[in-house]
Amino acid sequence: MEYKIIHLPKEKWKGTIIPIKYTTDKYYDVNIKKTDKGFTY
């Protein structure tokens, strides 16, 4: 399955929640932290 990546202008889409989900048979323990510039792990 192939998806096209498109640019979303920040002025129009800032603050919009974009749901992303996936299915996997692998599990990882990930610790995500919010920073001044976004997120890190």
PQR file of N, CA, C, O and H, with PARSE charges and radii, in Angstrom:
ATOM      1  N   MET A   1       0.852  -1.176   0.000 -0.4000 1.5000
ATOM      2  CA  MET A   1       0.000   0.000   0.000 -0.0000 2.0000
ATOM      3  C   MET A   1       0.894   1.233   0.000  0.5500 1.7000
ATOM      4  O   MET A   1       1.822   1.335   0.802 -0.5500 1.4000
ATOM      5  N   GLU A   2       0.616   2.152  -0.886 -0.4000 1.5000
ATOM      6  CA  GLU A   2       1.449   3.341  -1.012 -0.0000 2.0000
ATOM      7  C   GLU A   2       0.595   4.591  -0.826  0.5500 1.7000
ATOM      8  O   GLU A   2      -0.493   4.699  -1.391 -0.5500 1.4000
ATOM      9  H   GLU A   2      -0.138   2.069  -1.538  0.4000 1.0000
ATOM     10  N   TYR A   3       1.091   5.528  -0.034 -0.4000 1.5000
ATOM     11  CA  TYR A   3       0.370   6.766   0.244 -0.0000 2.0000
ATOM     12  C   TYR A   3       1.174   7.953  -0.266  0.5500 1.7000
ATOM     13  O   TYR A   3       2.403   7.955  -0.192 -0.5500 1.4000
ATOM     14  H   TYR A   3       1.974   5.441   0.426  0.4000 1.0000
ATOM     15  N   LYS A   4       0.486   8.954  -0.780 -0.4000 1.5000
ATOM     16  CA  LYS A   4       1.133  10.178  -1.222 -0.0000 2.0000
ATOM     17  C   LYS A   4       1.244  11.128  -0.024  0.5500 1.7000
ATOM     18  O   LYS A   4       0.265  11.319   0.698 -0.5500 1.4000
ATOM     19  H   LYS A   4      -0.513   8.953  -0.840  0.4000 1.0000
ATOM     20  N   ILE A   5       2.408  11.717   0.194 -0.4000 1.5000
ATOM     21  CA  ILE A   5       2.620  12.688   1.261 -0.0000 2.0000
ATOM     22  C   ILE A   5       2.343  14.075   0.694  0.5500 1.7000
ATOM     23  O   ILE A   5       2.929  14.466  -0.315 -0.5500 1.4000
ATOM     24  H   ILE A   5       3.202  11.561  -0.393  0.4000 1.0000
ATOM     25  N   ILE A   6       1.450  14.814   1.342 -0.4000 1.5000
ATOM     26  CA  ILE A   6       1.116  16.154   0.861 -0.0000 2.0000
ATOM     27  C   ILE A   6       1.416  17.192   1.940  0.5500 1.7000
ATOM     28  O   ILE A   6       1.374  16.886   3.131 -0.5500 1.4000
ATOM     29  H   ILE A   6       0.974  14.496   2.162  0.4000 1.0000
ATOM     30  N   HIS A   7       1.717  18.408   1.523 -0.4000 1.5000
ATOM     31  CA  HIS A   7       1.996  19.511   2.441 -0.0000 2.0000
ATOM     32  C   HIS A   7       0.676  20.086   2.955  0.5500 1.7000
ATOM     33  O   HIS A   7      -0.223  20.373   2.164 -0.5500 1.4000
ATOM     34  H   HIS A   7       1.752  18.657   0.555  0.4000 1.0000
ATOM     35  N   LEU A   8       0.554  20.254   4.262 -0.4000 1.5000
ATOM     36  CA  LEU A   8      -0.615  20.889   4.866 -0.0000 2.0000
ATOM     37  C   LEU A   8      -0.183  22.250   5.385  0.5500 1.7000
ATOM     38  O   LEU A   8       0.603  22.318   6.330 -0.5500 1.4000
ATOM     39  H   LEU A   8       1.284  20.021   4.904  0.4000 1.0000
ATOM     40  N   PRO A   9      -0.675  23.340   4.795 -0.5600 1.5000
ATOM     41  CA  PRO A   9      -0.271  24.675   5.231  0.2800 2.0000
ATOM     42  C   PRO A   9      -0.585  24.904   6.712  0.5500 1.7000
ATOM     43  O   PRO A   9      -1.716  24.696   7.152 -0.5500 1.4000
ATOM     44  N   LYS A  10       0.421  25.332   7.474 -0.4000 1.5000
ATOM     45  CA  LYS A  10       0.271  25.533   8.915 -0.0000 2.0000
ATOM     46  C   LYS A  10      -0.837  26.532   9.238  0.5500 1.7000
ATOM     47  O   LYS A  10      -1.567  26.353  10.213 -0.5500 1.4000
ATOM     48  H   LYS A  10       1.339  25.501   7.117  0.4000 1.0000
ATOM     49  N   GLU A  11      -0.967  27.584   8.427 -0.4000 1.5000
ATOM     50  CA  GLU A  11      -1.978  28.612   8.693 -0.0000 2.0000
ATOM     51  C   GLU A  11      -3.388  28.028   8.695  0.5500 1.7000
ATOM     52  O   GLU A  11      -4.245  28.478   9.455 -0.5500 1.4000
ATOM     53  H   GLU A  11      -0.374  27.730   7.635  0.4000 1.0000
ATOM     54  N   LYS A  12      -3.629  27.038   7.857 -0.4000 1.5000
ATOM     55  CA  LYS A  12      -4.969  26.438   7.743 -0.0000 2.0000
ATOM     56  C   LYS A  12      -5.170  25.274   8.711  0.5500 1.7000
ATOM     57  O   LYS A  12      -6.272  25.094   9.229 -0.5500 1.4000
ATOM     58  H   LYS A  12      -2.933  26.673   7.239  0.4000 1.0000
ATOM     59  N   TRP A  13      -4.131  24.481   8.964 -0.4000 1.5000
ATOM     60  CA  TRP A  13      -4.286  23.220   9.685 -0.0000 2.0000
ATOM     61  C   TRP A  13      -3.709  23.212  11.096  0.5500 1.7000
ATOM     62  O   TRP A  13      -3.841  22.203  11.789 -0.5500 1.4000
ATOM     63  H   TRP A  13      -3.236  24.626   8.543  0.4000 1.0000
ATOM     64  N   LYS A  14      -3.076  24.291  11.551 -0.4000 1.5000
ATOM     65  CA  LYS A  14      -2.485  24.312  12.887 -0.0000 2.0000
ATOM     66  C   LYS A  14      -3.548  24.013  13.944  0.5500 1.7000
ATOM     67  O   LYS A  14      -4.623  24.613  13.933 -0.5500 1.4000
ATOM     68  H   LYS A  14      -2.969  25.111  10.988  0.4000 1.0000
ATOM     69  N   GLY A  15      -3.249  23.090  14.853 -0.4000 1.5000
ATOM     70  CA  GLY A  15      -4.162  22.729  15.926 -0.0000 2.0000
ATOM     71  C   GLY A  15      -5.131  21.607  15.572  0.5500 1.7000
ATOM     72  O   GLY A  15      -5.838  21.105  16.445 -0.5500 1.4000
ATOM     73  H   GLY A  15      -2.376  22.602  14.862  0.4000 1.0000
ATOM     74  N   THR A  16      -5.173  21.207  14.304 -0.4000 1.5000
ATOM     75  CA  THR A  16      -6.060  20.125  13.886 -0.0000 2.0000
ATOM     76  C   THR A  16      -5.468  18.789  14.302  0.5500 1.7000
ATOM     77  O   THR A  16      -4.280  18.544  14.095 -0.5500 1.4000
ATOM     78  H   THR A  16      -4.599  21.615  13.594  0.4000 1.0000
ATOM     79  N   ILE A  17      -6.285  17.928  14.886 -0.4000 1.5000
ATOM     80  CA  ILE A  17      -5.840  16.586  15.267 -0.0000 2.0000
ATOM     81  C   ILE A  17      -5.980  15.680  14.053  0.5500 1.7000
ATOM     82  O   ILE A  17      -7.064  15.555  13.483 -0.5500 1.4000
ATOM     83  H   ILE A  17      -7.251  18.127  15.054  0.4000 1.0000
ATOM     84  N   ILE A  18      -4.883  15.051  13.662 -0.4000 1.5000
ATOM     85  CA  ILE A  18      -4.880  14.134  12.530 -0.0000 2.0000
ATOM     86  C   ILE A  18      -4.659  12.727  13.083  0.5500 1.7000
ATOM     87  O   ILE A  18      -3.548  12.385  13.488 -0.5500 1.4000
ATOM     88  H   ILE A  18      -4.002  15.153  14.124  0.4000 1.0000
ATOM     89  N   PRO A  19      -5.723  11.906  13.100 -0.5600 1.5000
ATOM     90  CA  PRO A  19      -5.578  10.557  13.665  0.2800 2.0000
ATOM     91  C   PRO A  19      -4.694   9.672  12.782  0.5500 1.7000
ATOM     92  O   PRO A  19      -4.876   9.601  11.567 -0.5500 1.4000
ATOM     93  N   ILE A  20      -3.750   9.013  13.414 -0.4000 1.5000
ATOM     94  CA  ILE A  20      -2.869   8.082  12.717 -0.0000 2.0000
ATOM     95  C   ILE A  20      -2.897   6.771  13.500  0.5500 1.7000
ATOM     96  O   ILE A  20      -2.680   6.765  14.712 -0.5500 1.4000
ATOM     97  H   ILE A  20      -3.602   9.071  14.401  0.4000 1.0000
ATOM     98  N   LYS A  21      -3.161   5.669  12.815 -0.4000 1.5000
ATOM     99  CA  LYS A  21      -3.133   4.382  13.496 -0.0000 2.0000
ATOM    100  C   LYS A  21      -2.507   3.339  12.587  0.5500 1.7000
ATOM    101  O   LYS A  21      -2.452   3.514  11.369 -0.5500 1.4000
ATOM    102  H   LYS A  21      -3.337   5.673  11.831  0.4000 1.0000
ATOM    103  N   TYR A  22      -2.041   2.269  13.177 -0.4000 1.5000
ATOM    104  CA  TYR A  22      -1.393   1.214  12.425 -0.0000 2.0000
ATOM    105  C   TYR A  22      -1.574  -0.095  13.162  0.5500 1.7000
ATOM    106  O   TYR A  22      -1.909  -0.114  14.347 -0.5500 1.4000
ATOM    107  H   TYR A  22      -2.085   2.127  14.165  0.4000 1.0000
ATOM    108  N   THR A  23      -1.352  -1.180  12.461 -0.4000 1.5000
ATOM    109  CA  THR A  23      -1.445  -2.514  13.040 -0.0000 2.0000
ATOM    110  C   THR A  23      -0.074  -3.176  12.933  0.5500 1.7000
ATOM    111  O   THR A  23       0.589  -3.094  11.899 -0.5500 1.4000
ATOM    112  H   THR A  23      -1.080  -1.165  11.499  0.4000 1.0000
ATOM    113  N   THR A  24       0.335  -3.824  14.004 -0.4000 1.5000
ATOM    114  CA  THR A  24       1.642  -4.486  14.015 -0.0000 2.0000
ATOM    115  C   THR A  24       1.601  -5.704  14.921  0.5500 1.7000
ATOM    116  O   THR A  24       0.718  -5.835  15.767 -0.5500 1.4000
ATOM    117  H   THR A  24      -0.203  -3.890  14.844  0.4000 1.0000
ATOM    118  N   ASP A  25       2.546  -6.573  14.738 -0.4000 1.5000
ATOM    119  CA  ASP A  25       2.684  -7.705  15.655 -0.0000 2.0000
ATOM    120  C   ASP A  25       3.918  -7.520  16.538  0.5500 1.7000
ATOM    121  O   ASP A  25       4.300  -8.425  17.280 -0.5500 1.4000
ATOM    122  H   ASP A  25       3.264  -6.467  14.050  0.4000 1.0000
ATOM    123  N   LYS A  26       4.533  -6.348  16.452 -0.4000 1.5000
ATOM    124  CA  LYS A  26       5.681  -5.995  17.291 -0.0000 2.0000
ATOM    125  C   LYS A  26       5.257  -4.923  18.292  0.5500 1.7000
ATOM    126  O   LYS A  26       4.418  -4.076  17.984 -0.5500 1.4000
ATOM    127  H   LYS A  26       4.223  -5.613  15.849  0.4000 1.0000
ATOM    128  N   TYR A  27       5.835  -4.963  19.479 -0.4000 1.5000
ATOM    129  CA  TYR A  27       5.500  -3.990  20.511 -0.0000 2.0000
ATOM    130  C   TYR A  27       6.778  -3.396  21.084  0.5500 1.7000
ATOM    131  O   TYR A  27       7.741  -4.109  21.370 -0.5500 1.4000
ATOM    132  H   TYR A  27       6.517  -5.651  19.728  0.4000 1.0000
ATOM    133  N   TYR A  28       6.768  -2.085  21.244 -0.4000 1.5000
ATOM    134  CA  TYR A  28       7.931  -1.378  21.782 -0.0000 2.0000
ATOM    135  C   TYR A  28       7.488  -0.478  22.926  0.5500 1.7000
ATOM    136  O   TYR A  28       6.384   0.067  22.902 -0.5500 1.4000
ATOM    137  H   TYR A  28       5.987  -1.506  21.012  0.4000 1.0000
ATOM    138  N   ASP A  29       8.338  -0.324  23.914 -0.4000 1.5000
ATOM    139  CA  ASP A  29       8.079   0.588  25.022 -0.0000 2.0000
ATOM    140  C   ASP A  29       8.686   1.935  24.642  0.5500 1.7000
ATOM    141  O   ASP A  29       9.906   2.102  24.667 -0.5500 1.4000
ATOM    142  H   ASP A  29       9.235  -0.766  23.933  0.4000 1.0000
ATOM    143  N   VAL A  30       7.835   2.891  24.293 -0.4000 1.5000
ATOM    144  CA  VAL A  30       8.299   4.191  23.819 -0.0000 2.0000
ATOM    145  C   VAL A  30       7.851   5.267  24.802  0.5500 1.7000
ATOM    146  O   VAL A  30       6.692   5.294  25.215 -0.5500 1.4000
ATOM    147  H   VAL A  30       6.844   2.756  24.273  0.4000 1.0000
ATOM    148  N   ASN A  31       8.759   6.142  25.168 -0.4000 1.5000
ATOM    149  CA  ASN A  31       8.475   7.241  26.074 -0.0000 2.0000
ATOM    150  C   ASN A  31       8.555   8.538  25.273  0.5500 1.7000
ATOM    151  O   ASN A  31       9.651   8.995  24.949 -0.5500 1.4000
ATOM    152  H   ASN A  31       9.700   6.120  24.832  0.4000 1.0000
ATOM    153  N   ILE A  32       7.405   9.137  24.950 -0.4000 1.5000
ATOM    154  CA  ILE A  32       7.361  10.349  24.143 -0.0000 2.0000
ATOM    155  C   ILE A  32       7.250  11.556  25.067  0.5500 1.7000
ATOM    156  O   ILE A  32       6.439  11.569  25.992 -0.5500 1.4000
ATOM    157  H   ILE A  32       6.515   8.765  25.214  0.4000 1.0000
ATOM    158  N   LYS A  33       8.073  12.567  24.808 -0.4000 1.5000
ATOM    159  CA  LYS A  33       8.081  13.773  25.627 -0.0000 2.0000
ATOM    160  C   LYS A  33       7.836  14.991  24.753  0.5500 1.7000
ATOM    161  O   LYS A  33       8.369  15.079  23.647 -0.5500 1.4000
ATOM    162  H   LYS A  33       8.732  12.556  24.056  0.4000 1.0000
ATOM    163  N   LYS A  34       7.028  15.938  25.243 -0.4000 1.5000
ATOM    164  CA  LYS A  34       6.784  17.176  24.521 -0.0000 2.0000
ATOM    165  C   LYS A  34       7.927  18.140  24.791  0.5500 1.7000
ATOM    166  O   LYS A  34       8.381  18.274  25.928 -0.5500 1.4000
ATOM    167  H   LYS A  34       6.596  15.866  26.141  0.4000 1.0000
ATOM    168  N   THR A  35       8.393  18.812  23.742 -0.4000 1.5000
ATOM    169  CA  THR A  35       9.453  19.814  23.864 -0.0000 2.0000
ATOM    170  C   THR A  35       8.929  21.132  23.305  0.5500 1.7000
ATOM    171  O   THR A  35       7.805  21.193  22.808 -0.5500 1.4000
ATOM    172  H   THR A  35       8.024  18.704  22.819  0.4000 1.0000
ATOM    173  N   ASP A  36       9.733  22.177  23.384 -0.4000 1.5000
ATOM    174  CA  ASP A  36       9.346  23.474  22.826 -0.0000 2.0000
ATOM    175  C   ASP A  36       9.195  23.414  21.304  0.5500 1.7000
ATOM    176  O   ASP A  36       8.450  24.200  20.719 -0.5500 1.4000
ATOM    177  H   ASP A  36      10.646  22.127  23.788  0.4000 1.0000
ATOM    178  N   LYS A  37       9.900  22.485  20.671 -0.4000 1.5000
ATOM    179  CA  LYS A  37       9.876  22.384  19.216 -0.0000 2.0000
ATOM    180  C   LYS A  37       8.994  21.240  18.714  0.5500 1.7000
ATOM    181  O   LYS A  37       8.947  21.001  17.507 -0.5500 1.4000
ATOM    182  H   LYS A  37      10.505  21.846  21.147  0.4000 1.0000
ATOM    183  N   GLY A  38       8.301  20.532  19.589 -0.4000 1.5000
ATOM    184  CA  GLY A  38       7.451  19.421  19.161 -0.0000 2.0000
ATOM    185  C   GLY A  38       7.533  18.280  20.146  0.5500 1.7000
ATOM    186  O   GLY A  38       7.266  18.456  21.335 -0.5500 1.4000
ATOM    187  H   GLY A  38       8.339  20.726  20.569  0.4000 1.0000
ATOM    188  N   PHE A  39       7.902  17.109  19.655 -0.4000 1.5000
ATOM    189  CA  PHE A  39       7.994  15.928  20.500 -0.0000 2.0000
ATOM    190  C   PHE A  39       9.291  15.202  20.245  0.5500 1.7000
ATOM    191  O   PHE A  39       9.894  15.335  19.180 -0.5500 1.4000
ATOM    192  H   PHE A  39       8.118  16.966  18.690  0.4000 1.0000
ATOM    193  N   THR A  40       9.721  14.428  21.236 -0.4000 1.5000
ATOM    194  CA  THR A  40      10.918  13.609  21.115 -0.0000 2.0000
ATOM    195  C   THR A  40      10.653  12.292  21.828  0.5500 1.7000
ATOM    196  O   THR A  40       9.695  12.181  22.592 -0.5500 1.4000
ATOM    197  H   THR A  40       9.232  14.320  22.101  0.4000 1.0000
ATOM    198  N   TYR A  41      11.486  11.306  21.586 -0.4000 1.5000
ATOM    199  CA  TYR A  41      11.360  10.024  22.274 -0.0000 2.0000
ATOM    200  C   TYR A  41      12.687   9.525  22.730  0.5500 1.7000
ATOM    201  O   TYR A  41      12.771   8.453  23.330 -0.5500 1.4000
ATOM    202  H   TYR A  41      12.265  11.396  20.966  0.4000 1.0000
TER
END
